[in-house]
């Protein structure tokens, strides 16, 4: 399966999980397609303009990985905040909690991948 960038669905979502601002989501594939990878809840490129972020939230039954492509992020990993930069990876395992926001002056882009921890969907 090939999915060209021009064909990727783009969605703008405000106040994600109680966060601030509007994030731009670019899905990597159609999650509901019959041949979509099993156990993959999401795989997308996300862009946060300055001042945008997702609220602190728990993960139950799924783990999520963020890979920072550009910009700088403030990441909360189970109550501990740290700065992330291009090339850094953050993992929130099943049962953990996290948040991410762009406190910088430039847009921040990252890849987000979430997969279920149990049986296939």
Z-matrix of the N, CA and C atoms (Angstrom, degrees):
N
C 1 1.444
C 2 1.527 1 108.27
N 3 1.315 2 116.38 1 132.53
C 4 1.452 3 123.46 2 175.72
C 5 1.522 4 107.91 3 -118.05
N 6 1.322 5 116.49 4 133.52
C 7 1.464 6 120.83 5 176.04
C 8 1.519 7 106.48 6 -126.71
N 9 1.301 8 116.23 7 113.87
C 10 1.459 9 121.56 8 -178.51
C 11 1.526 10 110.05 9 -79.08
N 12 1.322 11 115.45 10 147.13
C 13 1.456 12 120.61 11 -179.80
C 14 1.511 13 113.21 12 -52.73
N 15 1.321 14 116.23 13 -38.86
C 16 1.475 15 120.29 14 -178.28
C 17 1.529 16 112.14 15 -65.95
N 18 1.361 17 116.67 16 -19.02
C 19 1.459 18 121.14 17 -177.18
C 20 1.532 19 113.03 18 -97.97
N 21 1.327 20 116.90 19 -4.12
C 22 1.463 21 119.64 20 -178.17
C 23 1.524 22 110.98 21 -71.80
N 24 1.310 23 116.03 22 136.70
C 25 1.458 24 122.57 23 178.69
C 26 1.534 25 109.08 24 -71.78
N 27 1.338 26 116.17 25 132.09
C 28 1.465 27 122.08 26 178.60
C 29 1.525 28 108.50 27 -113.42
N 30 1.322 29 115.59 28 128.14
C 31 1.460 30 121.88 29 -178.99
C 32 1.523 31 108.64 30 -128.76
N 33 1.329 32 116.15 31 137.06
C 34 1.466 33 121.21 32 172.14
C 35 1.514 34 107.55 33 -105.59
N 36 1.333 35 116.20 34 128.69
C 37 1.461 36 120.92 35 -177.67
C 38 1.527 37 108.89 36 -129.80
N 39 1.337 38 115.95 37 131.62
C 40 1.466 39 121.99 38 -178.25
C 41 1.517 40 111.42 39 -98.16
N 42 1.341 41 114.97 40 149.48
C 43 1.471 42 123.36 41 174.39
C 44 1.529 43 112.02 42 48.21
N 45 1.321 44 116.46 43 52.68
C 46 1.454 45 121.94 44 -177.61
C 47 1.533 46 110.39 45 -61.87
N 48 1.317 47 115.88 46 123.22
C 49 1.467 48 122.83 47 178.83
C 50 1.527 49 111.86 48 51.08
N 51 1.329 50 115.78 49 38.68
C 52 1.459 51 120.77 50 178.97
C 53 1.522 52 114.00 51 81.71
N 54 1.318 53 117.16 52 11.93
C 55 1.461 54 121.75 53 -179.79
C 56 1.517 55 112.27 54 -81.69
N 57 1.327 56 115.27 55 -160.48
C 58 1.462 57 121.68 56 -176.16
C 59 1.521 58 111.19 57 -120.77
N 60 1.323 59 116.35 58 153.96
C 61 1.450 60 121.90 59 174.45
C 62 1.519 61 113.58 60 72.27
N 63 1.327 62 114.57 61 -168.97
C 64 1.460 63 122.16 62 -178.05
C 65 1.517 64 109.50 63 -122.05
N 66 1.337 65 116.09 64 122.67
C 67 1.460 66 120.48 65 177.68
C 68 1.519 67 109.81 66 -95.14
N 69 1.330 68 115.30 67 154.12
C 70 1.460 69 122.32 68 178.03
C 71 1.524 70 107.11 69 -110.06
N 72 1.330 71 116.69 70 122.68
C 73 1.464 72 122.84 71 -177.39
C 74 1.518 73 109.72 72 -112.26
N 75 1.332 74 116.00 73 133.03
C 76 1.461 75 122.07 74 175.81
C 77 1.528 76 107.73 75 -123.96
N 78 1.332 77 116.78 76 100.00
C 79 1.467 78 121.64 77 -178.14
C 80 1.524 79 110.38 78 -65.34
N 81 1.331 80 116.18 79 142.39
C 82 1.462 81 121.30 80 -179.82
C 83 1.524 82 112.34 81 -83.23
N 84 1.344 83 117.32 82 -24.04
C 85 1.462 84 121.35 83 177.73
C 86 1.522 85 108.60 84 -160.73
N 87 1.320 86 115.72 85 172.45
C 88 1.462 87 122.10 86 178.25
C 89 1.526 88 108.03 87 -84.53
N 90 1.332 89 116.41 88 108.31
C 91 1.467 90 121.42 89 -175.95
C 92 1.521 91 112.83 90 -62.93
N 93 1.337 92 117.46 91 -24.23
C 94 1.458 93 121.30 92 -177.07
C 95 1.532 94 113.44 93 -92.83
N 96 1.324 95 116.97 94 -0.85
C 97 1.467 96 119.88 95 179.43
C 98 1.528 97 109.98 96 -65.05
N 99 1.332 98 117.60 97 145.32
C 100 1.469 99 120.85 98 -177.98
C 101 1.534 100 113.32 99 -57.85
N 102 1.335 101 117.05 100 -31.16
C 103 1.461 102 120.02 101 -178.71
C 104 1.530 103 113.04 102 -98.63
N 105 1.344 104 117.46 103 14.28
C 106 1.468 105 121.39 104 178.80
C 107 1.527 106 109.49 105 -65.24
N 108 1.332 107 117.07 106 146.53
C 109 1.469 108 119.82 107 178.51
C 110 1.528 109 111.49 108 -55.65
N 111 1.306 110 116.20 109 137.80
C 112 1.463 111 121.24 110 178.22
C 113 1.532 112 108.95 111 -73.54
N 114 1.290 113 116.64 112 150.09
C 115 1.469 114 125.10 113 176.69
C 116 1.532 115 113.76 114 70.86
N 117 1.320 116 118.72 115 0.87
C 118 1.467 117 120.32 116 179.23
C 119 1.526 118 108.94 117 -93.79
N 120 1.326 119 116.43 118 112.11
C 121 1.458 120 121.86 119 179.76
C 122 1.526 121 111.09 120 -80.31
N 123 1.334 122 116.33 121 -37.32
C 124 1.460 123 120.19 122 176.45
C 125 1.514 124 110.21 123 -160.32
N 126 1.321 125 114.16 124 152.38
C 127 1.461 126 123.39 125 172.78
C 128 1.511 127 104.12 126 -150.30
N 129 1.322 128 116.22 127 106.60
C 130 1.458 129 119.64 128 -175.72
C 131 1.513 130 112.17 129 -148.92
N 132 1.326 131 113.22 130 158.41
C 133 1.462 132 121.09 131 168.79
C 134 1.523 133 105.60 132 -93.73
N 135 1.331 134 115.88 133 131.72
C 136 1.459 135 121.44 134 -178.34
C 137 1.518 136 108.59 135 -121.27
N 138 1.326 137 115.89 136 138.47
C 139 1.465 138 120.56 137 175.79
C 140 1.521 139 108.94 138 -121.38
N 141 1.339 140 115.48 139 129.46
C 142 1.461 141 122.15 140 175.91
C 143 1.525 142 108.73 141 -114.77
N 144 1.324 143 117.32 142 113.80
C 145 1.458 144 118.86 143 170.81
C 146 1.539 145 108.55 144 -64.42
N 147 1.323 146 118.39 145 163.03
C 148 1.466 147 120.06 146 177.37
C 149 1.537 148 110.70 147 -51.67
N 150 1.324 149 115.91 148 138.04
C 151 1.456 150 121.75 149 178.38
C 152 1.516 151 114.53 150 86.14
N 153 1.320 152 118.10 151 1.86
C 154 1.461 153 122.60 152 -177.54
C 155 1.526 154 110.18 153 -102.21
N 156 1.329 155 116.24 154 145.43
C 157 1.455 156 119.07 155 176.26
C 158 1.515 157 112.35 156 -169.47
N 159 1.326 158 115.69 157 158.48
C 160 1.464 159 122.18 158 175.10
C 161 1.518 160 108.46 159 -90.55
N 162 1.328 161 116.50 160 141.90
C 163 1.459 162 121.22 161 179.58
C 164 1.524 163 112.78 162 -69.62
N 165 1.324 164 115.21 163 160.81
C 166 1.465 165 122.71 164 178.51
C 167 1.534 166 108.39 165 -65.68
N 168 1.330 167 116.42 166 128.61
C 169 1.463 168 120.52 167 -176.15
C 170 1.526 169 111.20 168 -151.86
N 171 1.344 170 116.17 169 153.07
C 172 1.464 171 120.62 170 179.54
C 173 1.527 172 111.56 171 -89.72
N 174 1.323 173 114.85 172 160.91
C 175 1.460 174 121.86 173 173.48
C 176 1.522 175 108.38 174 -119.07
N 177 1.317 176 115.58 175 122.99
C 178 1.460 177 121.71 176 177.06
C 179 1.522 178 108.03 177 -125.75
N 180 1.313 179 116.31 178 116.98
C 181 1.458 180 120.70 179 179.69
C 182 1.512 181 114.45 180 86.42
N 183 1.332 182 117.84 181 4.21
C 184 1.467 183 121.22 182 -179.67
C 185 1.530 184 110.13 183 -153.06
N 186 1.311 185 115.60 184 153.77
C 187 1.465 186 122.89 185 173.53
C 188 1.528 187 107.75 186 -117.28
N 189 1.339 188 116.13 187 152.19
C 190 1.468 189 120.56 188 -178.48
C 191 1.518 190 109.81 189 -133.48
N 192 1.332 191 115.00 190 140.52
C 193 1.466 192 122.52 191 179.74
C 194 1.516 193 108.53 192 -121.65
N 195 1.334 194 116.69 193 134.43
C 196 1.466 195 122.96 194 173.08
C 197 1.523 196 107.97 195 -115.66
N 198 1.315 197 116.36 196 132.91
C 199 1.468 198 122.44 197 173.10
C 200 1.521 199 106.95 198 -120.51
N 201 1.326 200 117.24 199 116.73
C 202 1.464 201 122.14 200 -175.82
C 203 1.524 202 109.65 201 -77.63
N 204 1.342 203 115.95 202 122.08
C 205 1.465 204 122.43 203 179.52
C 206 1.518 205 112.19 204 -90.55
N 207 1.342 206 116.22 205 -41.42
C 208 1.464 207 119.88 206 -179.30
C 209 1.526 208 109.38 207 -158.10
N 210 1.312 209 115.23 208 156.97
C 211 1.455 210 120.85 209 -179.97
C 212 1.517 211 111.77 210 84.03
N 213 1.322 212 115.22 211 -166.78
C 214 1.464 213 122.42 212 -177.95
C 215 1.522 214 109.29 213 -130.27
N 216 1.327 215 116.04 214 139.38
C 217 1.466 216 121.22 215 -179.35
C 218 1.521 217 110.26 216 -122.70
N 219 1.325 218 115.59 217 149.71
C 220 1.459 219 121.44 218 165.89
C 221 1.514 220 105.13 219 -102.61
N 222 1.328 221 116.18 220 118.43
C 223 1.460 222 122.13 221 -175.61
C 224 1.515 223 109.28 222 -114.42
N 225 1.334 224 116.53 223 130.95
C 226 1.459 225 122.38 224 176.80
C 227 1.523 226 107.19 225 -104.25
N 228 1.315 227 115.54 226 114.44
C 229 1.466 228 123.22 227 -178.24
C 230 1.521 229 108.48 228 -109.46
N 231 1.338 230 116.12 229 96.15
C 232 1.463 231 120.89 230 179.58
C 233 1.528 232 112.42 231 54.63
N 234 1.335 233 115.94 232 43.43
C 235 1.454 234 121.25 233 176.07
C 236 1.520 235 115.79 234 93.67
N 237 1.333 236 117.64 235 -3.23
C 238 1.470 237 121.54 236 -179.99
C 239 1.527 238 108.57 237 -113.54
N 240 1.349 239 116.22 238 118.73
C 241 1.467 240 120.28 239 -179.77
C 242 1.520 241 111.32 240 -89.25
N 243 1.334 242 114.96 241 143.24
C 244 1.455 243 121.88 242 176.76
C 245 1.523 244 108.90 243 -148.95
N 246 1.314 245 117.22 244 160.18
C 247 1.470 246 122.53 245 176.80
C 248 1.519 247 108.95 246 -92.49
N 249 1.330 248 115.38 247 138.48
C 250 1.454 249 122.08 248 175.10
C 251 1.520 250 108.86 249 -120.87
N 252 1.330 251 116.01 250 146.77
C 253 1.467 252 122.51 251 -178.65
C 254 1.523 253 109.13 252 -129.19
N 255 1.321 254 116.81 253 171.11
C 256 1.463 255 121.93 254 178.40
C 257 1.527 256 109.71 255 -49.45
N 258 1.336 257 115.80 256 130.94
C 259 1.456 258 121.74 257 -179.46
C 260 1.520 259 113.87 258 96.09
N 261 1.333 260 118.43 259 -12.15
C 262 1.471 261 122.03 260 179.31
C 263 1.524 262 110.47 261 -85.42
N 264 1.326 263 115.62 262 151.14
C 265 1.457 264 123.01 263 178.87
C 266 1.521 265 109.41 264 -125.37
N 267 1.329 266 116.43 265 139.03
C 268 1.467 267 122.36 266 175.14
C 269 1.529 268 107.84 267 -124.94
N 270 1.328 269 116.31 268 138.30
C 271 1.456 270 121.75 269 -179.71
C 272 1.520 271 108.82 270 -124.18
N 273 1.322 272 116.28 271 128.94
C 274 1.457 273 122.45 272 172.47
C 275 1.521 274 106.54 273 -111.37
N 276 1.317 275 115.29 274 107.34
C 277 1.463 276 119.99 275 -177.73
C 278 1.522 277 111.23 276 -77.46
N 279 1.315 278 115.48 277 159.23
C 280 1.458 279 123.00 278 174.95
C 281 1.531 280 108.82 279 -48.45
N 282 1.332 281 116.25 280 126.63
C 283 1.465 282 121.51 281 -178.56
C 284 1.520 283 113.64 282 95.69
N 285 1.327 284 117.43 283 -10.88
C 286 1.461 285 121.43 284 179.41
C 287 1.516 286 111.46 285 -92.59
N 288 1.340 287 115.52 286 175.19
C 289 1.470 288 122.31 287 177.20
C 290 1.519 289 108.90 288 -133.21
N 291 1.352 290 115.30 289 152.70
C 292 1.459 291 118.67 290 -179.99
C 293 1.524 292 110.96 291 -162.21
N 294 1.337 293 114.54 292 169.80
C 295 1.463 294 123.22 293 170.84
C 296 1.516 295 107.24 294 -152.57
N 297 1.330 296 115.27 295 164.48
C 298 1.462 297 120.65 296 178.11
C 299 1.520 298 107.98 297 -147.57
N 300 1.342 299 116.31 298 142.95
C 301 1.463 300 119.73 299 178.18
C 302 1.525 301 109.48 300 -151.74
N 303 1.322 302 113.63 301 159.53
C 304 1.459 303 121.66 302 177.82
C 305 1.519 304 108.20 303 -105.41
N 306 1.332 305 115.80 304 103.86
C 307 1.465 306 121.49 305 176.08
C 308 1.522 307 111.46 306 -94.98
N 309 1.323 308 116.47 307 1.54
C 310 1.460 309 120.92 308 -176.70
C 311 1.517 310 112.85 309 -82.74
N 312 1.322 311 115.22 310 -170.36
C 313 1.465 312 122.01 311 -178.62
C 314 1.524 313 112.41 312 -105.75
N 315 1.325 314 117.18 313 -6.10
C 316 1.465 315 122.85 314 179.96
C 317 1.526 316 109.08 315 -116.89
N 318 1.340 317 117.97 316 156.72
C 319 1.469 318 119.46 317 174.84
C 320 1.533 319 110.51 318 -58.96
N 321 1.317 320 116.54 319 147.23
C 322 1.461 321 122.76 320 177.47
C 323 1.522 322 107.34 321 -117.58
N 324 1.350 323 116.25 322 130.61
C 325 1.459 324 121.67 323 -179.79
C 326 1.520 325 109.50 324 -121.71
N 327 1.341 326 115.07 325 141.97
C 328 1.457 327 119.11 326 177.58
C 329 1.521 328 110.63 327 -151.00
N 330 1.328 329 115.55 328 159.40
C 331 1.452 330 121.96 329 171.94
C 332 1.522 331 107.43 330 -94.31
N 333 1.317 332 116.52 331 136.71
C 334 1.462 333 122.29 332 176.82
C 335 1.524 334 107.99 333 -121.62
N 336 1.326 335 115.31 334 129.06
C 337 1.456 336 121.78 335 178.05
C 338 1.523 337 107.26 336 -130.41
N 339 1.332 338 116.63 337 127.33
C 340 1.460 339 120.26 338 177.38
C 341 1.527 340 108.32 339 -129.77
N 342 1.323 341 114.38 340 133.91
C 343 1.461 342 119.32 341 -179.58
C 344 1.520 343 109.02 342 -135.58
N 345 1.335 344 114.64 343 148.07
C 346 1.446 345 119.59 344 -179.89
C 347 1.522 346 110.25 345 -72.10
N 348 1.320 347 114.67 346 153.36
C 349 1.457 348 120.37 347 -177.14
C 350 1.524 349 113.08 348 -94.47
N 351 1.331 350 116.44 349 -16.81
C 352 1.463 351 120.28 350 -175.24
C 353 1.498 352 113.03 351 -104.52
N 354 1.316 353 114.52 352 -138.22
C 355 1.452 354 121.08 353 -178.72
C 356 1.521 355 111.11 354 -67.89
N 357 1.328 356 115.05 355 161.92
C 358 1.456 357 120.03 356 179.42
C 359 1.511 358 110.91 357 -62.87
N 360 1.360 359 115.76 358 153.20
C 361 1.460 360 120.93 359 178.79
C 362 1.510 361 111.01 360 -63.64
